[in-house]
Amino acid sequence: MLGKDEIRFLGTAGARFVMITQFRSSAGAVLSLKGTNILIDPGPGTLVRFASCKPKLNAAKLNAIILTHKHLDHSNDVNVMIEAMTEGGFKPRGVLLCPNDALSDEGNAVVLNYYKGLLDKVEGLKEGGTYSVGEIEISTPKRHVHSVETYGLNIKVRGENKTKVSFLVDTLYFDGLEDYYDGEVFVMNVAMYKSREGVDHLCVEDAKRIIEAKRPKFAILTHFGMTMLRNKPWVIAKQLSEETGVEVIAARDGMRFDLSAFI
């Protein structure tokens, strides 16, 4: 069932070892807002999660799929989810938004040409871009510091000024990162407990800095690597809540976060 104003976290795995062990699911997340349903970052297992949810999720109710970047844990199921969204290709429809390097024909594309042809529209994300899907407006304010082309998301209802949800996806922290996001709800990919040289992901200290600077109404941690899981994300979230005064929770596989209070 899709349609309620919510974020449904089908999976909360981050980084390769959690993905390949499926210690946490690496399926994507579904954002539903004002009757528009968008699948974000369909990693391995997304189709299985759609089929195994109770009640089952109907991919034919999706309006769009977004890849924030083409790494496997964010894009593996994109082609099969396009097939599911278009009911086996018999009902071409829907939108795909993704970085241009995920569409490249130079041997590294993750979206196959056949599946591009099943969609109403395919748009390449870019820094400063704005895109509309149904009742939702999506902006990609800044290219992130990551090993492939990567963009976070600001989500708002069309015609409104206030950003409802910001997705701060994979990136190395850089000065001013938080200034590009202004959602009432922050969804933050926090893969590492502590920063590590050469790893372009946020850590707990980065998350704290961002939350303290922006003070969203709610912050949700997700996309956990092994060091985060060893240190218990729910404990980390509680500590961040106490230290920042902002309500912070750790996402769980299958968790549904109600957005109706922010509409």
C-alpha positions in Angstrom: 0.0 0.0 0.0 1.3 3.4 -1.0 -0.1 6.9 -0.7 0.0 7.9 3.0 2.3 10.9 3.6 5.3 9.1 4.9 8.9 7.8 4.4 9.1 4.1 4.4 12.6 2.8 5.0 12.8 -0.5 3.2 16.4 -0.9 4.1 19.0 0.9 6.3 22.3 -0.8 5.1 25.2 1.4 4.2 28.6 0.5 2.8 29.6 -2.8 1.1 30.0 -5.2 4.1 26.5 -4.6 5.5 25.1 -4.8 2.0 26.8 -8.1 1.0 26.0 -9.8 4.4 22.5 -8.3 4.4 23.0 -7.7 8.1 20.6 -4.8 7.4 18.5 -4.7 4.2 20.0 -2.6 1.3 16.6 -1.9 -0.3 15.7 1.7 -0.9 13.3 4.1 0.7 9.8 5.2 -0.6 8.7 8.8 -0.1 5.0 9.4 -0.4 3.7 12.9 -0.3 0.3 14.3 -1.5 -0.4 11.2 -3.5 3.0 11.1 -5.3 5.2 8.1 -4.6 8.9 8.1 -5.2 11.4 5.3 -4.8 14.8 6.5 -3.7 18.0 4.5 -4.2 16.8 1.0 -4.9 19.7 -1.1 -3.8 19.9 -4.9 -3.8 16.7 -6.5 -2.5 14.3 -3.7 -3.2 12.0 -5.7 -5.4 12.0 -8.5 -2.7 11.0 -6.0 0.0 8.1 -4.7 -2.2 6.8 -8.3 -2.6 7.4 -9.3 1.1 5.8 -6.3 2.8 2.5 -6.9 4.5 0.4 -5.6 2.8 2.6 -5.8 -0.3 3.8 -2.6 -1.9 2.6 -2.2 -5.5 5.4 -0.9 -7.7 2.8 0.1 -10.3 1.8 2.9 -7.9 5.2 4.5 -8.1 5.5 7.8 -10.0 9.3 8.0 -10.1 12.6 6.5 -9.2 15.6 8.6 -8.0 19.2 7.4 -7.9 21.3 9.8 -5.8 24.3 8.1 -7.3 25.2 4.9 -9.1 27.0 2.9 -6.5 25.7 -0.7 -6.3 24.1 -0.3 -2.8 22.0 2.6 -4.2 21.2 1.4 -7.8 21.4 -2.4 -8.1 17.6 -2.9 -8.5 16.9 0.2 -10.7 16.2 -1.8 -13.9 13.9 -4.4 -12.3 12.0 -1.7 -10.4 11.4 0.2 -13.7 10.1 -3.1 -15.1 7.8 -3.5 -12.0 6.7 0.2 -12.1 5.7 -0.3 -15.8 4.0 -3.6 -15.2 6.5 -5.7 -17.2 7.0 -2.9 -19.7 3.4 -3.2 -21.0 2.4 0.1 -19.5 5.3 2.6 -20.1 5.1 5.4 -17.6 7.0 7.2 -14.8 10.1 9.3 -14.3 13.7 8.4 -13.6 16.0 11.0 -12.1 19.7 10.1 -11.7 23.2 11.5 -12.3 24.3 11.5 -15.9 27.1 9.1 -15.1 24.5 6.5 -14.3 23.2 6.9 -17.9 26.5 6.9 -19.7 26.9 4.6 -22.7 30.6 4.3 -22.1 30.4 0.9 -20.4 29.6 2.2 -16.9 25.8 2.9 -17.2 23.7 1.2 -14.5 20.4 2.0 -16.3 20.0 -0.2 -19.3 18.9 1.4 -22.6 15.8 -0.9 -22.9 14.5 0.3 -19.5 15.0 4.0 -20.4 12.6 3.4 -23.2 9.9 2.3 -20.8 9.7 5.6 -19.0 7.9 8.8 -19.8 10.9 10.9 -18.9 14.6 10.4 -17.9 16.4 13.4 -16.5 20.0 13.7 -15.5 20.5 15.4 -12.1 22.8 18.4 -11.9 24.0 20.9 -9.3 21.3 23.5 -8.7 18.7 21.5 -10.6 14.9 21.5 -9.8 12.6 18.7 -11.0 8.8 18.1 -10.6 7.0 14.8 -10.2 3.3 14.9 -9.5 2.8 17.1 -6.5 6.4 17.0 -5.5 9.3 19.4 -6.3 12.8 18.0 -5.9 16.0 20.0 -5.9 19.6 18.9 -6.0 21.4 22.0 -4.5 25.0 20.8 -4.5 27.2 18.0 -5.9 28.6 16.0 -3.0 32.2 14.9 -2.4 32.0 11.3 -3.3 33.8 9.0 -5.7 31.0 9.2 -8.3 28.5 11.9 -9.2 26.3 12.3 -6.2 23.4 14.6 -5.1 21.4 15.1 -2.0 17.7 16.0 -2.2 15.5 18.8 -0.9 11.8 17.8 -1.2 8.8 20.1 -1.1 5.2 20.2 -2.1 4.7 22.1 -5.4 3.7 25.7 -4.8 4.9 25.8 -1.3 8.1 27.5 -0.1 9.1 25.3 2.8 11.2 22.2 2.3 9.6 19.2 4.0 12.4 16.6 3.8 16.1 16.8 3.0 18.1 13.7 2.2 21.8 14.2 3.0 23.2 11.2 1.2 26.7 9.8 0.9 29.5 12.5 1.0 32.6 13.5 2.7 31.8 16.4 5.0 32.8 19.7 3.6 32.5 23.2 5.0 29.0 24.6 4.3 27.4 21.2 3.4 24.6 21.9 5.8 23.8 25.3 4.2 22.4 23.5 1.2 19.6 21.7 3.1 16.7 23.2 4.9 14.1 20.5 5.4 11.9 20.2 8.5 13.0 16.6 8.5 16.6 15.6 7.8 17.3 12.1 6.6 21.1 11.6 7.0 23.3 8.8 5.6 25.7 8.2 8.5 27.8 5.2 7.5 30.7 5.6 10.0 30.9 5.9 13.7 34.2 7.9 13.4 35.7 9.5 10.3 38.4 7.5 8.4 40.9 8.8 6.0 40.0 8.2 2.4 36.3 7.2 3.1 33.8 9.7 1.7 31.0 9.2 4.2 29.5 11.1 7.1 30.3 10.1 10.7 28.6 10.8 14.0 30.5 14.0 14.6 29.6 15.3 11.2 25.9 14.5 11.9 26.1 16.3 15.2 27.6 19.4 13.5 24.9 19.5 10.9 22.1 19.0 13.3 23.4 21.7 15.6 23.8 24.1 12.7 20.4 23.5 11.1 18.2 22.4 14.0 15.6 20.6 11.9 12.3 19.6 13.6 13.4 15.9 13.3 16.6 14.1 12.2 16.6 10.4 11.1 19.9 8.5 10.9 20.2 5.7 8.3 22.6 3.9 5.9 24.7 2.3 8.6 28.1 0.7 8.1 29.5 -1.9 10.4 31.1 0.6 12.9 27.7 2.3 13.3 25.9 -1.0 13.9 28.5 -2.2 16.4 28.0 1.0 18.4 24.1 0.7 18.3 22.5 3.4 16.1 19.6 3.8 18.5 22.0 4.6 21.4 23.8 7.1 19.2 20.6 8.7 18.2 19.5 9.1 21.8 22.8 10.7 22.7 22.6 13.1 19.8 19.1 14.1 20.9 20.4 14.9 24.4 23.4 16.8 23.1 21.6 18.8 20.4 18.1 19.3 21.8 16.8 18.0 18.4 14.8 14.8 18.2 16.9 12.2 16.5 16.0 8.6 15.8 17.8 5.7 14.0 15.9 4.2 11.2 15.1 0.5 11.2 14.4 -1.8 8.3 10.7 -1.5 7.5 10.2 1.7 9.6 7.5 4.1 8.5 7.9 7.7 9.4 4.7 9.7 9.3 5.0 13.1 7.5 1.5 14.3 8.1 2.6 16.5 11.0 4.9 18.4 8.6 2.4 18.9 5.7 
